[in-house]
């Protein structure tokens, strides 16, 4: 069944009209016609099926045919702190992090960050498309890019927080996980292509972040982002609230 992201107000209404701009993918790409069933979701855990009652040049009119379903949040909320990588690499990171169930994505501008975007509007659109395709009921929160120093206070609130590090004292990530059992939140912090500066890594560990190793190979920043999220999801992503 095709999925369509709508506002919460539209999802709760028994009938909603989507203008041409909002319905463009359904009409021009998927060629939805009257009588077709569509799964609506609002990105905040609610879904509902609806039937297309009207489809014309002005857009679509949808009539709900099932009650609203409330989907539980995962017990462990994952926050990805990702130093902004160049071009499509950051877009790819956002897309895949959404598919892996990240609750929040915080783009970070560190000392060695090369790309310095002004806003995250495009990343949010990419996350919406990834959510539509992968079937999740939840959209990740994507903050505007933040300077490294501004992120430290936010990072200090999340426990456990693991940071990808190339230093000798970094423990294997799989070993570091054993000290925790399905925590309510977890964070994963990955540096830029040029890695953290020594002062940045020291600042992170001072907040309580745990330096971890990803093995003997040096991964690209975007690969490290998804490696860590995959491991966290495998360990704690299946626990959901009732």
C-alpha positions in Angstrom: 0.0 0.0 0.0 1.3 3.5 -0.9 2.1 5.7 2.1 1.5 9.5 2.4 2.9 11.8 5.0 0.2 14.2 6.2 -0.3 16.6 9.1 -1.8 15.3 12.4 -4.8 17.4 11.7 -5.3 15.9 8.3 -4.8 12.4 9.6 -7.4 12.8 12.4 -10.0 14.2 10.0 -12.4 11.7 8.4 -12.0 13.5 5.1 -9.0 15.5 4.0 -8.0 17.3 0.8 -4.4 17.2 -0.4 -3.4 20.0 -2.8 -1.5 19.3 -6.0 1.8 20.1 -4.4 1.4 17.7 -1.5 -0.2 14.9 -3.6 2.2 15.3 -6.5 4.1 12.0 -5.8 1.0 10.0 -5.5 -0.6 11.4 -8.7 2.4 11.9 -11.0 4.7 9.1 -10.0 2.4 6.5 -8.5 -0.6 7.5 -10.7 -3.1 7.0 -7.9 -6.7 6.9 -9.0 -10.1 7.1 -7.2 -10.8 3.9 -5.2 -7.1 3.3 -4.4 -6.2 2.7 -0.7 -3.5 4.9 0.9 -1.7 4.6 4.3 -1.6 7.9 6.0 1.0 8.7 8.6 1.9 11.9 10.5 5.5 11.1 11.6 4.4 11.3 15.2 3.4 7.6 15.6 -0.1 7.7 14.1 -1.3 5.9 11.0 -4.6 5.4 9.3 -5.8 3.9 5.9 -7.9 6.0 3.6 -9.5 5.7 0.2 -9.0 8.2 -2.6 -12.5 9.6 -3.4 -11.4 12.3 -5.8 -8.3 12.7 -7.9 -8.0 15.6 -10.3 -5.8 18.5 -11.3 -6.4 20.2 -8.0 -5.1 17.3 -5.9 -6.7 14.4 -3.9 -9.6 14.0 -1.5 -9.1 11.1 0.9 -11.8 9.5 3.0 -10.6 7.6 6.1 -11.8 4.0 6.3 -10.1 2.7 9.5 -9.6 4.2 13.0 -6.4 6.0 13.9 -3.7 3.6 15.0 -1.2 4.8 17.7 2.2 3.2 17.3 4.4 2.9 20.4 7.8 4.6 20.6 10.9 2.4 21.0 11.9 2.4 24.7 15.5 3.4 23.7 15.6 6.7 21.9 18.6 7.0 19.6 20.3 10.4 19.0 22.9 10.6 16.2 25.4 13.5 16.6 26.9 13.6 13.1 29.6 16.1 12.2 28.4 17.4 8.8 30.0 15.5 5.9 30.4 16.8 2.3 27.5 17.0 -0.2 25.5 13.9 -0.7 27.3 12.0 2.0 25.3 13.9 4.7 22.1 13.4 2.8 22.8 9.6 2.6 23.6 9.6 6.3 20.2 11.3 7.1 18.3 8.9 4.8 19.8 5.7 6.3 19.7 7.0 9.9 15.9 7.5 9.4 15.6 3.9 8.1 17.6 2.6 11.1 15.2 4.3 13.6 17.1 7.4 14.8 14.9 9.5 17.0 16.9 12.6 16.6 19.7 13.7 14.2 22.0 16.6 15.4 24.2 17.9 12.6 27.4 19.2 14.2 29.9 21.8 12.9 33.2 20.9 14.4 36.7 22.5 13.9 37.5 20.2 10.9 34.0 20.2 9.3 34.4 21.1 5.7 30.8 21.6 4.7 28.9 24.3 6.6 25.3 24.5 5.5 23.0 27.2 6.7 19.9 25.1 7.4 18.5 21.6 7.5 15.3 21.9 5.3 16.6 19.6 2.6 17.7 17.0 5.2 14.2 17.0 6.7 12.7 16.4 3.2 15.0 13.5 2.7 14.0 12.0 6.1 10.4 12.3 5.2 10.9 10.4 2.0 12.9 7.7 3.8 10.2 7.4 6.4 7.6 7.0 3.7 9.5 4.3 2.0 10.7 2.3 5.0 7.3 2.1 6.7 8.2 3.8 10.0 5.5 5.7 11.8 8.0 8.1 13.4 10.0 10.9 11.8 13.3 11.8 13.4 13.8 15.3 14.8 16.5 17.0 12.7 18.0 20.1 14.4 19.6 22.9 12.6 23.4 22.5 12.4 25.0 23.4 15.8 28.5 24.5 16.6 30.5 21.8 18.5 30.6 23.8 21.7 26.9 24.3 21.7 26.3 20.6 21.3 28.2 19.6 24.5 25.5 20.6 26.8 23.0 18.6 24.8 25.3 15.6 24.6 25.8 15.7 28.4 22.1 14.9 28.9 22.2 11.6 27.1 23.5 8.4 28.7 25.0 6.3 27.5 26.7 8.4 24.8 29.3 6.6 22.7 31.8 8.5 20.6 33.7 6.9 17.7 37.4 7.4 18.5 40.8 6.3 17.0 42.6 6.7 20.3 44.4 3.7 22.0 42.1 3.8 25.1 38.9 3.4 23.0 37.1 0.1 23.9 35.4 -2.0 21.2 31.8 -0.9 20.9 30.4 -4.4 21.5 32.2 -4.5 24.8 31.0 -1.0 25.9 27.4 -2.0 25.4 27.6 -4.8 28.0 27.5 -2.3 30.8 24.0 -1.2 29.9 20.6 -2.9 29.6 18.0 -1.3 27.4 18.5 2.3 28.6 15.8 4.9 27.8 18.1 6.8 25.6 21.5 6.4 23.9 23.7 8.6 21.8 26.2 8.0 19.0 28.7 10.8 18.1 30.8 10.7 15.0 33.4 13.2 13.9 34.1 14.7 10.5 36.3 13.3 7.7 39.4 14.8 9.5 38.3 13.4 12.9 37.9 15.3 16.1 40.7 17.6 17.3 42.3 16.4 20.6 40.5 19.2 22.5 37.1 18.2 21.0 37.5 14.6 22.0 38.7 15.6 25.5 35.6 17.9 25.8 33.3 15.0 24.9 34.9 12.6 27.3 34.7 15.2 30.0 30.9 15.2 29.6 30.8 11.4 30.2 31.0 10.2 26.6 32.5 6.8 26.2 35.3 6.5 23.4 34.7 3.3 21.4 36.5 1.6 18.6 34.9 0.2 15.5 37.7 -2.3 14.7 40.9 -2.2 12.9 39.7 -0.4 9.8 39.2 3.3 9.5 35.7 4.0 8.3 34.3 7.0 6.4 32.3 9.3 8.6 29.0 8.3 7.0 29.8 4.6 7.4 30.7 5.1 11.0 27.4 6.8 11.6 25.4 3.9 10.3 27.7 1.3 11.9 27.0 2.6 15.4 23.3 3.1 14.8 23.0 -0.5 13.5 24.8 -1.9 16.6 22.6 0.2 18.9 19.5 -0.8 17.1 20.4 -4.5 17.2 21.1 -4.3 20.9 18.2 -2.2 22.1 15.9 -1.3 19.1 13.5 -4.2 19.5 12.3 -3.1 23.0 9.1 -1.1 22.6 6.6 0.3 25.1 3.2 -1.1 25.4 
